[in-house]
Amino acid sequence: MLLALFNDLMETSSGLLFSDNLSGTMKNTENLVVVHLSATAVYVVIGSVVSAKDIRIMGVGQVKNSDFYQGQIKHRERLQGAIKQAIQEAEDTANCRVHSVWLTMATPELLSKNSAGDVRVEDEVVRAKDMVQALSNAKSQDLSPDYYLMHCCQQGIYIDNQEFMVDDAIDMVAHNITVMYHMMMMPVSSRQNIQKLLQSCDVGIDHIVFDAVTSAEYSLMSDERQQGVCLVDIGASTTSICVYKENKLIFTHCIATGSHEVTMDISADVGISMIEAERLKKTYGTVDINSVDPSSFFLFKPQGSGDEINIGTYNLARIIEARYVQIFTEVVRQLHDADLLGYIDKGIVLTGGGSAIKGMIPFAKKLLKMPVVLTNTHPAISAYNHFDNDESFKQLNMQVNDRAYQTAFGTLLYSQSEQFRRSEKSEPEAIQKNRVTGVFQSAGQRFASVLKKIL
């Protein structure tokens, strides 16, 4: 009986309860569920984590919905229904039941700060309690009472008067430690509304993660993180930014504008509905105005209308370009204000649905005058064939290759990352876990000077 109870606890602790025909195959894996709230849809992904380099997608769900806009719940009941439906779709595909989830999202209410927690070490040996105290001290000085620590990434640890940082100080001899963090905060009221929303869908929240960080986990290569890179995730209602240098997250921000505004501009200028403007943008639009013949025109027939509209290709590109110039200008302004433009040697990596428009790369390279690339698929993510028919597996495989799920897949990757595991050691639960890992010393002197400058 005790063994059966233990197995039940192990199954439910990861947020999933599997049916009999799957539970036997999942004993050596961690099974996680991700909900990604965006302005256009709710995405749910269920993954079986074999290792950090082998994550098998068991089920996905996607429900179109526009009731989570710029980080705000616009219509609670409709959004609740969309979340429930997306979870149900993923459960049906994966043949399991979801109890708790990782939530990834963007919000312009995000308040980010590089912070430090100083601790005097008792008994001259660093313990888990010292790491927990360091985060508590950092929060006490930089987290206001009306804000909630949504997500925190540990950047490194200074031991005594050393000039370089280490990634793990547990069991090291020290008199004092200073733990460096990148803290991402959101208003307490917004956090409470999100929590109540998910609870009304009968699931709990294990972690909330800023979507740019999870997208970065999917999109960025190790050399990009090391040499300095900015990830720009252009969504429908927001544009999320994060910057890495020396493999450390040092900057995050969320801009309250995205590709939806492009569609609105087209709708207003051409005089068609938002649905038709979106179709026009995706079918004929480009942001690279230099690739368009100014004398080129085409006929566009809105659905439900008997009249065709004569549209100039150059004029359409001009409308699209103007909004994207505004988006990238704001991105550059944020990087300039944070004094980071000189540190992103690998340039910018673009992701998100808004980056998929035609002509994006030549346009962005010319405008920004730096390297710009689009994200590629991640080799660790694959579809898991647990079906008794080929058609279901083919369908899941197609969904795994859909760019729309990349942020959710990135959350699964982030859950297995060294970044997350290091940051976990500053959480109160670390005292109970008291996990001891090796010391990973990094060549942190160059990064230390960067971090001190932007602090």
C-alpha positions in Angstrom: 0.0 0.0 0.0 2.8 2.4 0.8 4.5 1.7 -2.5 1.2 2.4 -4.3 0.8 5.6 -2.4 4.4 6.7 -3.3 3.7 6.0 -7.0 0.6 8.1 -6.9 2.4 11.0 -5.3 5.2 10.7 -7.9 2.7 10.8 -10.7 0.8 13.8 -9.5 3.8 15.8 -8.2 4.8 16.7 -11.8 1.3 18.0 -12.6 0.0 15.0 -14.4 -1.9 11.8 -13.7 -1.4 9.3 -16.5 -3.7 6.5 -17.6 -2.6 3.0 -17.1 -1.3 2.4 -20.6 1.2 5.3 -20.3 2.3 5.3 -16.7 4.5 2.3 -17.2 6.5 4.0 -19.9 7.1 7.2 -18.0 8.9 6.0 -14.8 12.3 7.5 -15.7 11.0 10.8 -17.0 9.7 14.1 -15.7 6.4 15.1 -17.1 5.5 18.8 -17.3 2.6 20.9 -18.6 3.0 24.4 -20.0 0.3 27.0 -20.6 1.3 29.9 -22.8 -1.1 32.8 -22.8 -0.9 35.1 -25.8 -3.1 37.8 -27.4 -4.2 35.5 -30.2 -4.5 32.0 -28.6 -4.0 29.8 -25.6 -1.4 27.1 -26.1 -0.9 24.0 -23.9 1.9 21.6 -24.2 2.5 18.3 -22.3 6.0 17.1 -22.5 7.9 14.0 -21.2 11.4 15.2 -20.2 13.9 12.4 -20.6 16.8 14.7 -20.4 17.7 18.4 -21.2 18.5 17.2 -24.7 15.6 14.9 -25.1 12.1 16.3 -24.5 9.2 14.4 -26.1 5.9 16.2 -26.8 3.0 14.0 -25.9 0.1 16.4 -26.5 -0.7 19.9 -27.4 -3.7 22.1 -27.4 -4.5 25.4 -29.1 -7.6 27.6 -28.9 -7.9 30.9 -30.6 -8.7 33.7 -28.2 -8.0 37.4 -27.9 -9.0 38.0 -24.3 -5.5 38.1 -22.9 -4.2 41.4 -24.4 -1.0 43.2 -23.3 -0.9 41.1 -20.1 -4.4 41.9 -19.1 -7.5 39.7 -18.8 -10.1 41.4 -21.0 -12.9 38.8 -20.6 -12.4 36.3 -17.8 -15.2 33.9 -18.7 -14.2 33.5 -22.4 -10.5 33.2 -21.5 -11.3 30.6 -18.8 -13.2 28.6 -21.4 -10.3 28.8 -23.9 -7.8 27.6 -21.3 -10.0 24.7 -20.3 -10.5 23.7 -23.9 -6.8 23.9 -24.7 -5.9 21.8 -21.7 -8.6 19.3 -22.6 -7.2 19.0 -26.2 -3.7 18.4 -24.8 -5.0 15.9 -22.2 -6.9 13.9 -24.9 -3.8 13.7 -27.1 -1.5 12.8 -24.3 -4.0 10.5 -22.6 -3.5 12.1 -19.2 -5.1 14.5 -16.7 -3.4 17.9 -15.8 -3.3 19.1 -12.2 -0.7 21.9 -12.3 1.2 23.9 -15.0 4.1 26.1 -15.8 2.7 29.4 -17.1 4.6 31.6 -19.6 3.3 35.0 -20.6 4.3 38.6 -21.4 3.1 41.7 -19.7 4.1 45.4 -20.1 3.6 45.7 -16.4 6.9 43.8 -16.0 9.4 45.6 -13.8 12.9 44.2 -14.0 16.0 44.9 -12.0 19.5 43.5 -11.5 19.8 43.0 -7.8 22.3 41.7 -5.2 21.8 39.9 -1.9 24.6 40.0 0.7 24.9 37.3 3.4 27.4 36.8 6.2 28.0 33.1 6.3 27.7 31.2 9.5 30.3 28.5 10.3 32.3 29.7 7.3 30.7 27.1 5.0 28.0 28.2 2.5 24.7 26.3 3.0 21.4 26.2 1.3 20.0 28.6 3.9 22.5 31.2 3.0 21.4 31.1 -0.6 17.8 31.5 0.5 18.7 34.4 2.8 20.5 36.1 -0.1 17.4 36.2 -2.2 15.3 37.3 0.7 17.8 40.2 1.3 17.7 41.2 -2.4 13.9 41.1 -2.3 13.7 43.3 0.8 15.7 46.0 -0.9 14.3 45.9 -4.4 10.8 44.3 -4.3 8.1 46.8 -3.3 5.1 45.5 -1.3 2.7 45.9 -4.2 4.9 43.8 -6.6 5.3 40.0 -6.8 8.6 38.3 -7.8 7.2 36.6 -10.9 10.6 35.2 -12.1 14.2 35.4 -10.9 17.4 34.3 -12.6 20.6 33.9 -10.6 23.5 35.5 -12.4 26.4 34.4 -10.1 27.9 34.5 -6.7 30.8 36.6 -5.4 32.7 34.9 -2.5 34.4 37.3 -0.1 36.6 39.7 -2.0 37.1 37.6 -5.2 36.9 39.5 -8.5 35.1 36.7 -10.4 31.8 35.0 -9.8 31.0 31.3 -9.4 27.8 29.6 -10.4 27.4 27.5 -7.3 28.8 28.2 -3.8 27.2 25.4 -1.7 29.7 23.8 0.6 32.4 26.3 -0.3 34.4 28.0 2.5 33.5 31.7 2.8 32.9 34.5 5.2 30.5 36.5 3.0 28.7 35.9 -0.2 27.0 38.3 -2.6 24.5 36.6 -4.9 23.6 38.5 -8.1 20.1 38.2 -9.5 18.0 39.4 -12.4 14.5 39.9 -10.9 11.3 40.1 -13.0 8.4 41.5 -11.1 4.7 42.1 -11.7 1.9 43.8 -9.7 0.5 41.6 -6.9 -3.0 42.3 -8.1 -2.2 41.0 -11.6 -0.6 37.9 -10.2 -3.6 37.2 -8.0 -6.0 37.6 -11.0 -3.9 35.1 -13.1 -3.7 32.7 -10.2 -7.5 32.8 -9.7 -8.1 32.4 -13.4 -6.0 29.2 -13.5 -7.5 27.9 -10.3 -11.0 28.3 -11.9 -9.7 26.0 -14.7 -8.9 23.4 -12.0 -5.1 23.7 -12.3 -2.5 25.1 -10.0 0.6 27.2 -11.1 4.0 25.7 -10.4 6.0 28.6 -11.9 5.4 31.8 -13.9 8.1 32.6 -16.4 8.5 35.7 -18.6 8.0 34.5 -22.2 11.1 36.2 -23.6 13.2 34.0 -21.3 11.5 30.8 -22.4 11.7 31.8 -26.0 15.4 32.5 -25.5 15.8 29.0 -24.1 14.4 27.6 -27.4 16.1 30.1 -29.7 19.5 31.0 -28.5 22.8 29.1 -29.0 25.4 28.9 -26.2 27.9 31.0 -28.1 25.3 33.8 -28.6 24.5 33.9 -24.9 28.3 34.0 -24.2 29.3 36.7 -26.6 26.2 38.9 -26.0 22.8 38.7 -27.8 19.4 40.3 -27.6 16.3 38.2 -28.2 13.3 40.1 -29.5 10.0 38.2 -29.4 7.4 40.1 -31.5 3.9 39.0 -30.4 0.5 40.3 -31.4 0.1 42.8 -28.5 3.6 42.9 -27.0 7.2 42.8 -27.9 9.4 41.1 -25.3 13.1 41.6 -25.0 15.9 39.9 -23.1 19.7 40.3 -23.3 22.4 37.7 -22.4 26.1 38.4 -21.8 28.7 35.9 -20.5 25.8 33.4 -20.4 23.9 35.5 -17.9 20.5 37.1 -18.2 21.1 40.8 -17.6 18.1 42.6 -19.1 14.4 42.1 -19.7 11.6 44.4 -20.9 8.2 44.2 -22.4 6.9 46.8 -24.8 3.1 47.4 -25.2 3.0 47.1 -29.0 3.1 44.2 -31.5 2.0 43.0 -34.8 -1.7 43.5 -34.0 -1.1 47.2 -34.5 0.2 46.5 -38.0 -3.1 44.8 -38.8 -5.0 47.7 -37.3 -3.1 50.2 -39.5 -3.9 48.2 -42.6 -7.6 47.9 -41.6 -7.8 51.7 -41.1 -5.9 52.6 -44.2 -7.6 50.2 -46.7 -11.0 50.3 -45.0 -11.5 46.6 -44.4 -12.2 44.5 -41.3 -9.4 43.3 -39.0 -9.9 39.7 -40.2 -9.4 40.7 -43.8 -6.5 43.0 -42.9 -4.7 40.1 -41.2 -5.3 38.0 -44.3 -4.1 40.8 -46.6 -1.0 41.2 -44.4 0.0 37.5 -44.4 -0.8 36.9 -48.1 0.6 40.1 -49.8 2.4 42.0 -47.1 6.1 42.6 -46.7 8.1 44.9 -44.4 11.0 45.2 -46.9 9.8 48.2 -48.9 13.0 48.1 -51.0 11.9 44.8 -52.5 8.7 46.2 -53.9 8.0 47.7 -57.3 6.3 51.1 -56.6 4.1 50.6 -59.7 2.9 47.2 -58.7 -0.8 46.7 -57.8 -3.1 43.8 -57.2 -6.8 43.1 -56.7 -8.0 42.0 -53.3 -11.5 40.7 -52.7 -12.7 40.8 -49.1 -14.7 37.7 -48.1 -18.5 38.4 -48.1 -18.0 41.4 -50.5 -18.7 41.4 -54.2 -16.3 44.3 -54.9 -12.6 43.9 -55.5 -10.2 46.5 -54.1 -7.2 47.8 -56.1 -4.3 47.8 -53.6 -0.8 49.2 -54.3 1.9 46.8 -53.2 4.2 49.7 -52.3 1.6 51.4 -50.2 0.8 48.2 -48.3 4.5 47.7 -47.6 4.8 51.4 -46.5 2.0 50.9 -43.9 3.7 47.7 -42.5 7.2 49.2 -42.5 6.1 52.3 -40.5 4.8 50.2 -37.6 7.8 47.9 -37.5 10.1 50.9 -37.5 8.3 52.1 -34.4 8.7 48.7 -32.7 12.4 48.4 -33.4 13.0 52.0 -32.5 11.6 51.4 -29.1 13.7 48.2 -28.8 16.8 50.1 -29.5 15.8 52.9 -27.2 15.5 50.4 -24.3 18.9 48.9 -25.1 20.5 52.3 -25.3 19.0 53.5 -22.1 20.3 50.4 -20.4 23.7 51.0 -22.0 23.7 47.6 -23.6 24.1 48.3 -27.3 27.9 47.8 -27.0 27.5 44.4 -25.4 25.4 42.5 -28.0 28.2 41.3 -30.3 26.0 38.6 -31.8 23.2 41.1 -32.6 19.5 40.2 -32.5 17.6 37.0 -32.7 14.0 37.4 -33.7 11.1 35.1 -32.7 7.4 35.3 -32.3 4.6 35.5 -34.9 5.2 39.1 -35.7 8.7 38.3 -36.9 7.5 35.9 -39.5 6.3 38.6 -42.0 8.0 38.6 -45.4 11.2 40.7 -45.7 11.9 40.9 -42.0 15.6 40.0 -42.0 16.8 42.4 -44.8 14.6 45.1 -43.3 15.8 44.6 -39.7 19.5 44.4 -40.8 19.3 47.6 -42.7 17.4 49.5 -40.0 19.5 48.2 -37.0 22.9 47.9 -38.7 23.7 44.8 -36.8 23.5 41.0 -37.3 19.8 39.8 -37.3 18.6 36.2 -37.6 15.4 34.3 -37.2 15.1 31.4 -34.7 15.3 27.8 -35.9 13.8 24.6 -34.6 15.4 23.1 -31.5 16.9 19.6 -31.8 15.9 18.5 -28.3 12.1 18.8 -29.0 10.4 15.9 -30.8 7.0 14.4 -31.0 6.4 11.3 -28.8 4.7 8.4 -30.6 2.4 6.9 -28.0 -0.4 6.4 -30.5 -1.9 3.2 -31.9 -2.3 4.8 -35.4 0.0 6.7 -37.7 -2.3 9.5 -38.4 -2.4 10.8 -34.8 1.4 10.8 -34.7 1.7 12.6 -38.0 -0.7 15.3 -36.7 1.3 15.7 -33.5 4.6 15.9 -35.5 3.1 18.7 -37.6 2.1 20.6 -34.5 5.6 20.2 -33.0 7.0 22.0 -36.0 4.6 24.9 -35.7 6.4 28.1 -34.7 3.4 29.1 -32.6 4.4 26.5 -29.9 8.1 27.5 -29.6 7.6 29.6 -26.5 5.8 26.8 -24.7 8.5 24.3 -25.8 11.1 26.8 -24.6 9.5 26.6 -21.1 10.1 22.8 -21.1 13.7 23.4 -22.0 14.0 26.1 -19.4 12.8 23.7 -16.7 15.9 21.6 -17.3 18.4 24.4 -17.7 21.3 25.2 -15.5 19.9 28.7 -15.2 16.7 27.4 -13.5 18.5 24.8 -11.4 20.9 27.5 -10.0 18.0 29.9 -9.4 16.1 27.3 -7.5 18.8 27.2 -4.9 17.7 30.6 -3.6 14.1 29.4 -3.1 12.9 28.5 0.4 12.3 24.9 -0.8 16.1 24.5 -1.3 16.7 24.2 2.4 14.6 21.0 2.4 16.1 19.7 -0.8 19.7 20.6 0.2 21.0 19.4 -3.0 24.7 19.5 -3.4 26.2 19.9 -6.9 29.7 20.7 -8.2 31.1 24.1 -8.4 31.0 25.6 -11.9 33.4 28.4 -12.0 33.1 30.7 -15.0 35.4 33.2 -16.4 33.3 36.0 -14.9 35.7 38.9 -14.7 34.6 40.5 -18.0 31.0 40.0 -17.2 31.5 41.3 -13.7 32.5 44.7 -15.1 29.5 44.7 -17.4 27.1 43.9 -14.6 28.6 46.5 -12.3 28.3 49.1 -15.0 24.6 48.4 -15.7 23.8 48.2 -12.0 
